[in-house]
């Protein structure tokens, strides 16, 4: 399973109406704990907030990444097992 990404997503600017691809997400510290992640219209410089994150959110994101890695490992194992089983039960038919 691949990570979904906001990068390279096409959006329309609410201010100038032009379509653009989000090339890069920017971050800005709002205070000592909260970080704002956003992108900017390259035509009129309108800023759009993607999300705010504090220590709790960052911790959860790290946990999700670990779980995603484990999920990918298990999915790969299943793929290999299924190929083995197909070969075992259908290999002689080929």
ZIRANOR-V217569 format. One record per helix or strand of 2 or more residues. SS is the DSSP state (~ for helix, > for strand). FROM is the first residue (numbers start at 0). TO is the last residue. If there is no record, write none. Layout:
ss:SS from:FROM to:TO
ss:SS from:FROM to:TO
//
This chain:
ss:> from:9 to:11
ss:> from:18 to:20
ss:> from:25 to:28
ss:> from:34 to:39
ss:> from:46 to:52
ss:~ from:54 to:92
//
